[in-house]
């Protein structure tokens, strides 16, 4: 029998522990960098498990590049692999952590993936490997180009690729249904085909998203495995990207009416049996042994802060990182510059300027300082009337961006900033436009870059180049008025009558 005094002592000491427990700061964990030729993973999870994950990603990459027929010279991808939900929430915020198990995004600075290694629950989580295979399929499909795929296919095909497995050395299998999509099809059934074919990211709510993924997987599986329609589908994608109606152009490409296609779609669902194909991993693939490095606390904090500033998902966590770094004596002037970059995102120019002023002169040639300082100048001067701009400061920013573009030529943000500084300094149009094109070639999906280039091309009346840049924008801009303007400009430059 447990005495009342013993119970009191347990409760008392439990109260003391909870009362004295310090809040958990992002950065307190032990962080590792797991490196291979094509992947860089920052993780507070089990580094040995992550090594296995990266080895599988390299194997997947070799097969996917061949199947998708894409340029193998794609940039190295950085992945942030959170060891548990608390760390994941620290990176993206509590709201996104409740709704997602991982994220993928691309920006002018580059692309990144984020995954929660623990998942939301044992039953509902997508395994980390499947998630990363899915997101890497997006990366390969979209990197360096402006091709757009219908929403159902973009997600459905990525799901199709996600369950690739390697049952024996030198071979892969493909075509198995993801467990979570099987559950959706079982309980919710098929999404009506007409709705599926016309769905977009903008008109799909969170509850319908799972239906798009599941039914998109089924239709993609039929196209790739049973319908043998890959070549016909490629013709459809070309027409789709030229603005053709998604349903009519698919009928034309496949030589099937929607009713005929729906019959195959329903039959594939009713059968409940999905073909799995086996193939050989490319002969030139060599298995890799990823390298693991434990990050020092200061380095880990700066890496995490950089991610938060770049993504903008959970800027509050950046303040927490700074608090933690002060308490532990690992605060650095690099962290101040990173925080200044984040302040620029929300338009707090005085705070960004104050932080950069705290950086000692000996560190002001570091790329992290130059980047933040140049963007601060350009953003500040963009709010000033032309005749009141500080030309000396703008010249300095132009020099900083020029240096950064040479040091990190793949970073589209540097070229974009250089073009902006040159335009504000009244450089000839052809000179700043050349820098803007450099930015566009590196990040053709970055809206601000593409919109500015399209405007310049329209002013030059360059019909062919304008069409190449402007047409993809119609898939990215949900605003009907902006889309209407693009269509009117396309018609004008092509000499067609304007439609109302």
Protein Blocks (a to p, Z undefined) as FASTA:
>chain_A
ZZfklmmmmmmmmmmmmmmpccddehjaccdddddfkbccddfbdfklmmmmmmmmmmmm
mmmmmmnopafkbccddddddfbfklmmmmnojklmmmpgbdcdddfkbccddddfkbmb
fklpccfklmmmmmmmmmmmmgopabdcdfklmmmmmmmmmmgccfbghiacehiacfkl
mmmmmmnopadfklmmmpcfklccfklmmmmmmmmmmmmmmmmmmnopmmmmmmmmmmmm
nopafklmmmmmnopafklmmmmmmmmmmnopacdddddddfkbccdddddddddfklmm
mmmmmmmmmnommmmlmmmmmmmmmmnopacfklmmmmmmmmmmnopaklmmmmmmmpcf
klmmgfklmmmmmmmmmmmmmmpcfklccfklmmmmmmmmmmmmmmmmmlmklmmmmmmm
mmmnopafklmmmmmmmmmmmmmmbmklmmmmmmmmmmnopaklmmmmmmmmmmmmmblk
lmmmmmmmmmmmnopacdZZ
